[in-house]
Structures are given as structure tokens and as C-alpha cells.
């Protein structure tokens, strides 16, 4: 799923009470600690300062993993693992219980990514580091996923506004 959709789903499902922005943060954090960090590194190293708008292809060099650094795969697996997410949430439960609801946006992010990432582009290893199991899903950018995703977000916010 794209990061913007994760932000909207997180805000609509887990940020309707307190800590709205914390829910958004945890909903987008799995993407930010991997590809977001890569983007920032490329931006500050001058790779993206060519006077043209970046495309997905030149932004992340989307040929099948051309020269991605090893840390990127580690961070992707770490941030997209139910094992890691629920361990962190369990720890926070005993420290600051009211942060648990917005933190649930993190495993929801993983749940959305699992069926909508292909094996060619960062397959979601939901049980990492215990297992490398992943699923060859439907790309989130395909119309049969993208349009229902957009409709779901619109319906969610309509429902939240109606029941305020």
C-alpha cells in the first residue's frame, strides 16, 4: 500500500480519539524507516538534485533490487514484522497504556501490505525474524486494489464525520 493511504487509514481507524498524529506516525513509520530514509540519504547526497521531478523508477531505482544497501532490507523486514510490532506494543502497554490504540496502526500497516506487495517489490515478511514467509500479492498500484482502497478511505472518513 502507498504511504499516503497508510496515513489516512491510520488516522481514520486509530486516531479518532486521542493521539491523532501518533496514529498517523505509527501508520507510516514502517515505510519511513526504510524507503523514507533511503530517500533522505539520496536527497542529501545530491542524487535527486537533477532539476527534474523524481519518478518511482529513478527515486528508488526499481529494477529488481539493483544496488539497495543491506540495511534497507533489514529495516524493511524489521518494521514490517508482526513479531516486532506486537512486541513493542506489549512493552508500551505496561509503560504508557493510552499509546496502545494509536500504535495499532503499525500492525494494521503490515496487514495492508501483506496481500498488496508482490515478491518483486519488498514482499512483507510478517513473521520475521522467526520466518521469511511472504506472499506474492497483487501490487497496490493496480486499479483493482487502488480504487477500492480509495473508496474505503472515503467511506471511513464519511462514517467518522457522520458519527461525530
Phi and psi in degrees as a GROMACS rama.xvg file:
@    title "Ramachandran Plot"
@    xaxis  label "Phi"
@    yaxis  label "Psi"
@TYPE xy
-75.6088  156.451  UNK-2
-65.2818  -35.9842  UNK-3
-64.7467  -42.3643  UNK-4
-62.2267  -41.3493  UNK-5
-58.2666  -40.4336  UNK-6
-62.6592  -45.7415  UNK-7
-66.272  -45.4205  UNK-8
-59.8448  -42.479  UNK-9
-64.16  -44.8875  UNK-10
-64.2047  -43.2573  UNK-11
-71.9333  -34.5025  UNK-12
-94.0335  -37.2272  UNK-13
-119.662  -4.33971  UNK-14
-116.973  25.2144  UNK-15
-87.7734  -9.92337  UNK-16
-106.872  -119.236  UNK-17
-85.9632  165.855  UNK-18
58.9619  48.256  UNK-19
-58.1351  -46.4872  UNK-20
-74.5403  -25.5146  UNK-21
-67.451  -38.4455  UNK-22
-63.0007  -43.8095  UNK-23
-62.4485  -44.0316  UNK-24
-56.9721  -50.5123  UNK-25
-68.8913  -24.8313  UNK-26
-73.4617  -28.6716  UNK-27
-105.162  -15.3465  UNK-28
-53.3895  -41.9068  UNK-29
-57.6201  -34.4201  UNK-30
-80.0729  -33.7001  UNK-31
-69.2059  -35.5926  UNK-32
-77.0889  -8.2695  UNK-33
-115.031  -83.1632  UNK-34
-68.7646  -31.2106  UNK-35
-64.2737  -42.0825  UNK-36
-66.0286  -40.1552  UNK-37
-60.4189  -42.7896  UNK-38
-59.5804  -46.0336  UNK-39
-63.3664  -42.6967  UNK-40
-60.9988  -44.7717  UNK-41
-66.104  -37.4997  UNK-42
-62.7145  -48.0921  UNK-43
-77.7753  -16.4687  UNK-44
-87.6637  -3.04556  UNK-45
90.4585  -0.134089  UNK-46
-65.5252  -31.2358  UNK-47
-95.3028  3.23275  UNK-48
-97.645  60.0635  UNK-49
-107.215  8.40382  UNK-50
79.594  4.91012  UNK-51
-122.822  153.464  UNK-52
-70.5357  135.41  UNK-53
-71.71  144.864  UNK-54
-105.719  167.981  UNK-55
-57.6765  -36.9464  UNK-56
-64.8342  -47.0421  UNK-57
-87.1635  -15.7406  UNK-58
-72.9446  -46.9464  UNK-59
-114.238  8.32082  UNK-60
47.9225  69.1948  UNK-61
-77.7893  11.8228  UNK-62
-60.2892  153.623  UNK-63
-52.6958  86.6115  UNK-64
54.8386  62.0395  UNK-65
-62.9976  -67.0537  UNK-66
-136.606  39.8525  UNK-67
-64.9019  139.125  UNK-68
-70.9492  152.956  UNK-69
-59.5988  -34.2254  UNK-70
-62.5577  -28.2723  UNK-71
-63.3297  -44.0829  UNK-72
-67.83  -38.4662  UNK-73
-61.0326  -48.6602  UNK-74
-66.0017  -37.3621  UNK-75
-62.5787  -47.3222  UNK-76
-66.254  -41.7666  UNK-77
-62.3383  -46.7543  UNK-78
-80.7558  -13.8395  UNK-79
-111.894  32.534  UNK-80
-115.405  127.015  UNK-81
-60.4105  -36.2429  UNK-82
-58.714  -48.8089  UNK-83
-68.5854  -46.8731  UNK-84
-60.2145  -50.1056  UNK-85
-71.7973  -26.9344  UNK-86
-65.6397  -46.1885  UNK-87
-63.0024  -42.7372  UNK-88
-64.1541  -39.5837  UNK-89
-62.9877  -40.5328  UNK-90
-64.3409  -46.0353  UNK-91
-65.3782  -30.4753  UNK-92
-54.4386  -38.6446  UNK-93
-85.38  -13.3891  UNK-94
-101.058  -50.5024  UNK-95
-144.961  80.9374  UNK-96
-55.284  -33.7878  UNK-97
-73.4032  -5.10191  UNK-98
-87.7205  -9.82458  UNK-99
-65.3484  -44.571  UNK-100
-58.7956  -51.3973  UNK-101
-65.2176  -28.057  UNK-102
-68.9186  -19.8478  UNK-103
-65.3301  -13.9553  UNK-104
-62.8962  -27.0949  UNK-105
-65.5138  -56.9531  UNK-106
-65.596  -25.8978  UNK-107
-66.2905  -38.6479  UNK-108
-56.4438  -47.063  UNK-109
-61.9645  -42.7958  UNK-110
-62.1064  -37.6829  UNK-111
-71.2245  -36.8419  UNK-112
-73.0877  -33.2143  UNK-113
-52.9272  -52.6406  UNK-114
-84.3217  -9.43158  UNK-115
-116.219  27.6062  UNK-116
-126.619  137.269  UNK-117
-88.6809  166.912  UNK-118
-66.3522  -20.4453  UNK-119
-77.9696  -24.7518  UNK-120
-129.981  92.4713  UNK-121
48.3238  70.6699  UNK-122
-61.4061  139.802  UNK-123
-82.6328  114.917  UNK-124
-96.0406  85.5059  UNK-125
-66.6459  -21.0265  UNK-126
-110.125  15.5761  UNK-127
-62.8029  140.321  UNK-128
-90.948  3.85426  UNK-129
-70.5416  -39.0197  UNK-130
-145.931  150.859  UNK-131
-96.5842  16.6542  UNK-132
-56.7546  133.273  UNK-133
-145.295  174.112  UNK-134
-129.112  137.638  UNK-135
-87.6633  90.0159  UNK-136
-88.9497  -166.892  UNK-137
-93.4408  133.312  UNK-138
-60.3189  133.709  UNK-139
-63.4486  -21.0523  UNK-140
-82.3331  -6.72399  UNK-141
-73.732  145.921  UNK-142
-56.6937  -34.8561  UNK-143
-69.5338  -12.8958  UNK-144
-105.343  -44.6243  UNK-145
-62.8858  -46.4291  UNK-146
-67.9311  -44.94  UNK-147
-63.5695  -33.9574  UNK-148
-60.172  -48.8968  UNK-149
-61.6066  -43.7259  UNK-150
-62.2711  -41.2029  UNK-151
-62.2156  -42.1151  UNK-152
-63.804  -44.3205  UNK-153
-61.7618  -45.4022  UNK-154
-63.0346  -39.8879  UNK-155
-61.287  -47.3422  UNK-156
-71.8377  -31.9786  UNK-157
-62.4656  -44.9937  UNK-158
-61.9283  -44.1332  UNK-159
-63.16  -41.4168  UNK-160
-67.5415  -40.9541  UNK-161
-65.5507  -35.7516  UNK-162
-101.304  23.2041  UNK-163
